[in-house]
Amino acid sequence: MPRGALIFCDMNSVVVASCVLFGLALLPAPAIRGVLATTAGSLFEATPFILAGMALSALAARAPCGPAAIRLAMAHLGCGCADGPSARSLPAAAAMAMTFGSFAALARLSAATALARFLPRRCKHHAPPESLLAQLSSVLPAATIGAVALHALTGVRVEAAAPAVQWLGGALFGVLAAPCALGTVAIAASLHVRAPLAAVGLLCTSGIADIRTFARSHAHHPQHDGSAYALAALALGLVAARGGDALVHPRFAFPLACCAIACAILAIVHRRARSHEATSLATPAIMLAGAILVAPPPVYTATQTTLTSLFPGERVSFTGTLVRSSGADALVRFAITCCRADATPVVVQLARRGRFKPGTWLHADGTIERAKGKRLALYARVLVPVPAPGDPFIYR
């Protein structure tokens, strides 16, 4: 392995491990379940995009241009682990569009593609695209960091920091950690709930102008493991059968079912293969644990109205958990766009303080009016306790 690749890998591993350990140290023990579930959700979300990219890569490899087609496939159809700007990954761009919108996805894809044209082609050996396990393993560190960030920032007033500090912090982390393209989307999705400017800074650098872009990475060899594929097939099948299982949006159920079938076939084909990489087995094991584990949604402590397009006089019917802060009450429920990593709180402030205990599930029916401080608040005519729903999330 070239010396530059060793330096890059060592720095990247140190940054990732330090961030994960520091974040876990800040979390209470019950939050560890939430970290596991959020990490698994990001991996489940990434799997259909990775398999789609692998299928297209296999077709591209059959093209007459040979090595050039393989190089192009690795850059644009994988998870973003090839040499150069990782944001050229089309599967990552698709995930980016689902989470942050088409404009943000197109801007990152265009910037990375433009920068790649000015970088020298230093990789002389064109390896075939990596295996599913290898690509999932490359997403795991970033997915874990994103999950830790989501739960570690709970209750922290990140918005109190100067905007420039938030942006620079996210941008610096993007440069040093340099996660793969799909991993970047997972981290940014977690950050934007509490520190949207940090998420913007991360997206401006990671995958475009980071260490991975300018360092020569070593060629990964495809690693297969029959047991790992079997675990992945079981985890994917469970989540698909449960309609997302509060880990991913229900619209992922059918793609995940297809992925479960693909992993089952890979498990049969590679039943005698065993990988020497620990993450090859650890990644599907985390996915299976997340599918089995029932983890609560993140905690939200602020009290403000975050429903969009509200206006005074509008009739609102809303169900959520009661949160009390600074003498004000609010109902909170989390909304998922793709997976738990991008779970965003939907908060409706109540105009009057109720008699119920915080954490109680309540159904409110009333009208939006201007409250003190000209804030929109719900004047509830009906406010009754209800059983906790089987799925605490709503889906956009």
C-alpha positions as a printed NumPy array, in Angstrom:
array([[  0.   ,   0.   ,   0.   ],
       [  1.411,   3.452,  -0.842],
       [  2.631,   5.603,   2.054],
       [  0.02 ,   8.309,   1.282],
       [ -2.762,   5.754,   1.533],
       [ -1.485,   4.578,   4.92 ],
       [ -1.431,   8.138,   6.255],
       [ -4.951,   8.779,   4.975],
       [ -6.332,   5.536,   6.411],
       [ -4.671,   6.131,   9.8  ],
       [ -5.932,   9.723,  10.074],
       [ -9.402,   8.76 ,   8.966],
       [ -9.587,   5.889,  11.46 ],
       [ -8.343,   8.077,  14.33 ],
       [-10.872,  10.836,  13.592],
       [-13.772,   8.404,  13.245],
       [-12.888,   6.405,  16.366],
       [-12.336,   9.568,  18.434],
       [-15.684,  11.067,  17.429],
       [-17.576,   7.846,  18.144],
       [-15.945,   7.249,  21.548],
       [-16.34 ,  10.87 ,  22.641],
       [-20.002,  10.892,  21.608],
       [-20.789,   7.595,  23.327],
       [-19.17 ,   8.901,  26.516],
       [-21.709,  11.746,  26.551],
       [-24.724,   9.486,  26.173],
       [-26.758,   7.886,  28.963],
       [-27.016,   4.114,  28.813],
       [-30.603,   3.998,  27.393],
       [-29.537,   6.192,  24.465],
       [-27.14 ,   3.496,  23.255],
       [-30.171,   1.572,  21.968],
       [-31.172,   4.607,  19.975],
       [-27.667,   4.87 ,  18.5  ],
       [-27.8  ,   1.234,  17.434],
       [-31.242,   1.617,  15.833],
       [-30.278,   4.845,  14.032],
       [-27.052,   3.289,  12.735],
       [-28.989,   0.275,  11.472],
       [-31.528,   2.561,   9.8  ],
       [-28.784,   4.305,   7.818],
       [-27.38 ,   0.941,   6.707],
       [-30.817,  -0.273,   5.622],
       [-31.365,   2.936,   3.666],
       [-27.98 ,   2.577,   1.921],
       [-28.4  ,  -1.078,   0.898],
       [-30.82 ,  -0.624,  -2.06 ],
       [-28.654,   2.186,  -3.479],
       [-25.491,   0.093,  -3.158],
       [-27.032,  -2.948,  -4.833],
       [-28.453,  -0.804,  -7.633],
       [-25.02 ,   0.694,  -8.195],
       [-23.417,  -2.755,  -8.211],
       [-25.89 ,  -3.995, -10.807],
       [-25.139,  -1.042, -13.069],
       [-21.401,  -1.493, -12.459],
       [-21.631,  -5.117, -13.595],
       [-23.263,  -3.977, -16.823],
       [-20.65 ,  -1.262, -17.335],
       [-17.816,  -3.75 , -16.815],
       [-19.02 ,  -5.658, -19.862],
       [-18.553,  -2.609, -22.061],
       [-15.866,  -2.833, -24.785],
       [-13.78 ,  -0.029, -23.239],
       [-12.832,  -2.338, -20.334],
       [-10.723,  -0.634, -17.608],
       [-12.076,   2.821, -18.45 ],
       [-15.636,   1.594, -17.948],
       [-14.694,  -0.04 , -14.628],
       [-13.043,   3.172, -13.422],
       [-16.13 ,   5.151, -14.406],
       [-18.413,   2.624, -12.73 ],
       [-16.433,   2.746,  -9.486],
       [-16.579,   6.558,  -9.422],
       [-20.246,   7.016, -10.276],
       [-22.111,   3.805,  -9.438],
       [-20.647,   2.772,  -6.092],
       [-21.097,   4.162,  -2.578],
       [-18.292,   6.661,  -3.168],
       [-15.214,   4.682,  -2.129],
       [-13.219,   5.087,  -5.366],
       [-10.338,   7.511,  -5.877],
       [-11.24 ,  11.174,  -6.238],
       [-14.323,  13.118,  -5.106],
       [-16.772,  10.635,  -3.589],
       [-19.799,  12.889,  -4.195],
       [-19.77 ,  11.718,  -7.829],
       [-21.622,   8.628,  -6.596],
       [-25.02 ,   8.488,  -8.301],
       [-26.573,   6.236,  -5.597],
       [-25.468,   8.804,  -2.993],
       [-26.915,  11.593,  -5.128],
       [-30.246,   9.748,  -5.171],
       [-30.186,   9.387,  -1.371],
       [-29.208,  13.057,  -1.117],
       [-32.166,  14.095,  -3.273],
       [-34.601,  12.122,  -1.102],
       [-33.252,  13.686,   2.096],
       [-32.258,  17.25 ,   1.153],
       [-33.89 ,  17.843,  -2.213],
       [-32.863,  17.693,  -5.861],
       [-31.063,  21.045,  -5.909],
       [-28.647,  20.096,  -3.105],
       [-28.   ,  16.693,  -4.716],
       [-27.315,  18.227,  -8.135],
       [-25.031,  20.909,  -6.665],
       [-22.833,  18.332,  -4.882],
       [-22.754,  16.018,  -7.889],
       [-21.803,  18.876, -10.238],
       [-19.083,  20.24 ,  -7.932],
       [-17.491,  16.815,  -7.439],
       [-17.619,  15.978, -11.159],
       [-16.084,  19.328, -12.111],
       [-13.257,  18.95 ,  -9.586],
       [-12.514,  15.396, -10.76 ],
       [-11.721,  16.696, -14.25 ],
       [ -8.792,  18.711, -12.9  ],
       [ -7.284,  15.93 , -10.766],
       [ -4.585,  13.659, -12.243],
       [ -5.482,  10.02 , -12.767],
       [ -3.048,   8.402, -10.396],
       [ -4.606,   4.967, -10.014],
       [ -3.089,   2.619, -12.589],
       [ -4.741,  -0.533, -11.34 ],
       [ -8.477,  -0.672, -11.971],
       [ -9.971,  -3.14 ,  -9.549],
       [-13.492,  -4.423, -10.049],
       [-16.234,  -2.839,  -7.925],
       [-16.199,  -3.878,  -4.281],
       [-18.535,  -6.447,  -2.804],
       [-21.776,  -5.552,  -1.044],
       [-20.204,  -6.312,   2.352],
       [-17.203,  -4.096,   1.626],
       [-19.389,  -1.165,   0.596],
       [-21.742,  -1.564,   3.559],
       [-18.726,  -1.702,   5.861],
       [-17.486,   1.569,   4.391],
       [-20.811,   3.216,   5.307],
       [-20.767,   1.865,   8.89 ],
       [-18.325,   4.397,  10.476],
       [-20.191,   7.411,   9.104],
       [-23.578,   5.926,  10.014],
       [-22.351,   5.415,  13.583],
       [-20.994,   8.952,  13.816],
       [-24.299,  10.334,  12.55 ],
       [-26.267,   8.304,  15.091],
       [-24.003,   9.408,  17.953],
       [-24.293,  13.04 ,  16.854],
       [-28.087,  12.826,  16.698],
       [-28.366,  11.555,  20.263],
       [-25.411,  13.45 ,  21.801],
       [-26.825,  16.787,  20.637],
       [-30.215,  16.081,  22.194],
       [-31.074,  18.929,  24.518],
       [-27.954,  20.914,  23.571],
       [-28.569,  24.45 ,  22.359],
       [-26.369,  24.156,  19.296],
       [-28.216,  27.064,  17.722],
       [-26.638,  29.322,  20.377],
       [-23.226,  28.918,  18.726],
       [-22.22 ,  31.489,  16.13 ],
       [-23.306,  30.522,  12.598],
       [-19.702,  30.715,  11.361],
       [-18.569,  28.345,  14.131],
       [-21.263,  25.808,  13.241],
       [-20.423,  25.932,   9.538],
       [-16.654,  25.746,  10.054],
       [-17.022,  22.846,  12.481],
       [-19.024,  20.833,   9.978],
       [-16.702,  21.751,   7.112],
       [-13.568,  20.808,   9.069],
       [-15.069,  17.495,  10.098],
       [-15.952,  16.79 ,   6.463],
       [-12.361,  17.439,   5.384],
       [-10.739,  15.275,   8.059],
       [-13.188,  12.385,   8.425],
       [-13.906,  12.137,   4.67 ],
       [-16.675,   9.519,   4.852],
       [-17.868,   7.857,   1.668],
       [-20.672,   9.609,  -0.187],
       [-23.523,   7.569,   1.302],
       [-21.968,   7.954,   4.74 ],
       [-21.865,  11.726,   4.28 ],
       [-25.614,  11.77 ,   3.644],
       [-26.185,   9.765,   6.851],
       [-24.116,  12.182,   8.973],
       [-25.632,  15.297,   7.413],
       [-29.149,  13.934,   7.918],
       [-28.443,  13.512,  11.626],
       [-26.761,  16.889,  12.028],
       [-29.421,  18.961,  10.309],
       [-31.939,  18.243,  13.072],
       [-29.908,  20.164,  15.661],
       [-27.143,  21.939,  13.74 ],
       [-28.318,  22.665,  10.185],
       [-25.406,  25.003,   9.439],
       [-22.941,  22.296,  10.495],
       [-24.69 ,  19.931,   8.084],
       [-24.312,  22.526,   5.312],
       [-20.602,  22.888,   6.077],
       [-20.165,  19.123,   5.976],
       [-21.922,  18.846,   2.627],
       [-19.761,  21.631,   1.188],
       [-16.502,  19.751,   1.824],
       [-17.033,  16.026,   2.387],
       [-16.972,  14.157,  -0.888],
       [-15.775,  17.239,  -2.751],
       [-12.635,  18.736,  -1.195],
       [-11.592,  16.364,   1.569],
       [ -8.64 ,  14.119,   2.376],
       [-10.091,  11.238,   0.391],
       [-10.263,  13.406,  -2.736],
       [ -6.573,  14.256,  -2.797],
       [ -5.097,  11.087,  -1.267],
       [ -4.286,   7.988,  -3.275],
       [ -6.427,   5.246,  -1.799],
       [ -5.393,   1.614,  -1.888],
       [ -7.329,  -0.906,  -3.953],
       [ -9.811,  -2.883,  -1.881],
       [-10.319,  -6.48 ,  -2.845],
       [-13.863,  -7.826,  -2.854],
       [-14.551,  -9.736,   0.37 ],
       [-17.377, -12.244,   0.611],
       [-18.709, -14.096,   3.644],
       [-21.596, -16.525,   3.433],
       [-22.575, -16.104,   7.097],
       [-22.579, -12.319,   6.821],
       [-24.782, -12.443,   3.742],
       [-27.191, -14.735,   5.593],
       [-27.42 , -12.298,   8.511],
       [-28.005,  -9.415,   6.114],
       [-30.746, -11.35 ,   4.316],
       [-32.51 , -12.074,   7.619],
       [-32.287,  -8.441,   8.778],
       [-33.476,  -7.052,   5.451],
       [-36.334,  -9.538,   5.315],
       [-37.526,  -8.639,   8.824],
       [-37.578,  -4.905,   8.134],
       [-39.266,  -5.386,   4.765],
       [-41.95 ,  -7.649,   6.26 ],
       [-42.671,  -5.05 ,   8.959],
       [-43.061,  -2.204,   6.491],
       [-39.891,  -0.386,   7.519],
       [-40.065,  -1.304,  11.211],
       [-39.73 ,   2.397,  12.281],
       [-36.15 ,   2.257,  10.97 ],
       [-36.756,   3.421,   7.394],
       [-39.648,   4.931,   5.455],
       [-42.284,   2.318,   4.491],
       [-41.608,   3.013,   0.8  ],
       [-38.293,   1.177,   1.283],
       [-40.128,  -2.072,   2.139],
       [-40.247,  -3.434,  -1.414],
       [-36.616,  -2.497,  -2.316],
       [-35.468,  -4.06 ,   0.957],
       [-37.39 ,  -7.248,   0.156],
       [-35.531,  -7.408,  -3.175],
       [-32.248,  -6.815,  -1.34 ],
       [-33.081,  -9.651,   1.083],
       [-33.535, -12.017,  -1.865],
       [-30.245, -10.835,  -3.386],
       [-28.396, -11.382,  -0.093],
       [-29.929, -14.847,   0.277],
       [-28.635, -15.741,  -3.204],
       [-25.188, -14.341,  -2.314],
       [-25.226, -16.388,   0.897],
       [-25.793, -19.563,  -1.134],
       [-23.242, -18.694,  -3.81 ],
       [-20.561, -17.753,  -1.245],
       [-21.559, -20.239,   1.472],
       [-17.973, -21.47 ,   1.855],
       [-16.376, -18.002,   1.805],
       [-15.147, -16.369,   5.008],
       [-13.865, -12.801,   5.222],
       [-10.919, -11.821,   7.394],
       [-12.369,  -8.305,   7.912],
       [-14.175,  -7.962,  11.248],
       [-16.582,  -5.361,   9.845],
       [-17.821,  -7.807,   7.208],
       [-19.715,  -9.717,   9.906],
       [-20.222,  -6.811,  12.317],
       [-22.165,  -4.677,   9.821],
       [-25.001,  -7.16 ,   9.09 ],
       [-25.023,  -8.083,  12.794],
       [-25.743,  -4.429,  13.654],
       [-28.49 ,  -4.382,  11.03 ],
       [-30.071,  -7.503,  12.534],
       [-29.801,  -6.127,  16.08 ],
       [-31.457,  -2.888,  14.949],
       [-34.268,  -4.857,  13.308],
       [-34.919,  -6.853,  16.478],
       [-34.43 ,  -4.005,  18.938],
       [-37.333,  -1.642,  19.597],
       [-35.663,   1.705,  20.288],
       [-37.511,   4.883,  21.315],
       [-37.355,   7.961,  19.085],
       [-34.905,  10.753,  19.959],
       [-35.792,  13.168,  22.76 ],
       [-36.723,  16.773,  22.006],
       [-36.839,  19.459,  24.697],
       [-37.569,  22.749,  22.894],
       [-41.092,  24.152,  22.749],
       [-41.917,  25.883,  19.501],
       [-44.242,  25.388,  16.56 ],
       [-42.42 ,  23.768,  13.629],
       [-45.35 ,  22.777,  11.439],
       [-44.993,  24.525,   8.089],
       [-47.576,  26.8  ,   6.46 ],
       [-49.578,  27.346,   9.63 ],
       [-51.746,  30.441,   9.883],
       [-53.997,  31.896,  12.574],
       [-57.433,  30.35 ,  12.516],
       [-56.278,  27.035,  11.01 ],
       [-57.858,  23.887,  12.453],
       [-55.279,  21.345,  13.627],
       [-55.625,  17.762,  14.841],
       [-52.312,  16.42 ,  16.165],
       [-51.07 ,  13.501,  18.279],
       [-47.713,  13.582,  20.064],
       [-45.856,  13.284,  23.345],
       [-46.092,  16.093,  25.891],
       [-42.913,  18.095,  26.46 ],
       [-42.653,  20.804,  29.141],
       [-39.952,  23.476,  29.198],
       [-39.804,  26.912,  30.861],
       [-43.409,  26.652,  31.914],
       [-44.702,  25.984,  28.384],
       [-46.172,  22.778,  26.965],
       [-45.793,  21.358,  23.483],
       [-46.717,  18.184,  21.624],
       [-43.853,  16.528,  19.756],
       [-43.694,  13.771,  17.178],
       [-40.807,  12.842,  14.888],
       [-41.125,  12.694,  11.098],
       [-38.952,  10.442,   8.918],
       [-38.025,  11.264,   5.334],
       [-35.805,   8.232,   4.626],
       [-34.581,   6.675,   7.888],
       [-34.166,   7.38 ,  11.6  ],
       [-31.005,   9.396,  10.941],
       [-33.074,  12.218,   9.407],
       [-35.884,  12.058,  11.988],
       [-37.012,  15.671,  12.433],
       [-39.2  ,  16.857,  15.31 ],
       [-42.639,  18.206,  14.451],
       [-43.572,  20.428,  17.397],
       [-46.869,  22.149,  18.179],
       [-46.813,  24.54 ,  21.106],
       [-49.901,  24.551,  23.29 ],
       [-51.371,  27.882,  24.312],
       [-52.234,  26.654,  27.801],
       [-50.384,  24.415,  30.207],
       [-52.16 ,  21.111,  30.801],
       [-52.541,  18.829,  33.797],
       [-50.803,  15.837,  32.215],
       [-47.296,  14.601,  32.953],
       [-44.468,  15.096,  30.423],
       [-44.04 ,  12.052,  28.213],
       [-47.805,  11.367,  28.024],
       [-49.183,  10.714,  24.558],
       [-51.953,  13.243,  23.889],
       [-54.367,  13.954,  21.059],
       [-55.17 ,  17.637,  20.562],
       [-57.858,  19.18 ,  18.412],
       [-58.151,  22.95 ,  18.175],
       [-57.269,  26.154,  16.378],
       [-53.981,  27.927,  15.735],
       [-53.865,  31.453,  17.187],
       [-51.286,  34.082,  18.098],
       [-49.985,  33.563,  21.643],
       [-47.688,  35.688,  23.803],
       [-44.624,  36.849,  21.937],
       [-46.597,  36.625,  18.675],
       [-45.81 ,  32.918,  18.476],
       [-48.273,  30.562,  16.863],
       [-49.824,  28.19 ,  19.384],
       [-52.618,  25.637,  19.451],
       [-55.701,  26.536,  21.503],
       [-56.917,  22.995,  22.108],
       [-60.647,  22.416,  22.561],
       [-59.909,  18.707,  22.964],
       [-56.797,  17.451,  24.76 ],
       [-57.058,  13.817,  25.815],
       [-54.5  ,  11.084,  26.649],
       [-54.208,   8.265,  24.119],
       [-52.266,   4.979,  24.053],
       [-48.777,   5.164,  22.59 ],
       [-48.99 ,   4.285,  18.869],
       [-47.304,   1.162,  17.597],
       [-45.13 ,   3.339,  15.344],
       [-44.093,   6.585,  17.067],
       [-42.997,   8.191,  13.772],
       [-44.873,   9.912,  10.987],
       [-43.597,   9.773,   7.417],
       [-43.147,  12.472,   4.804]])
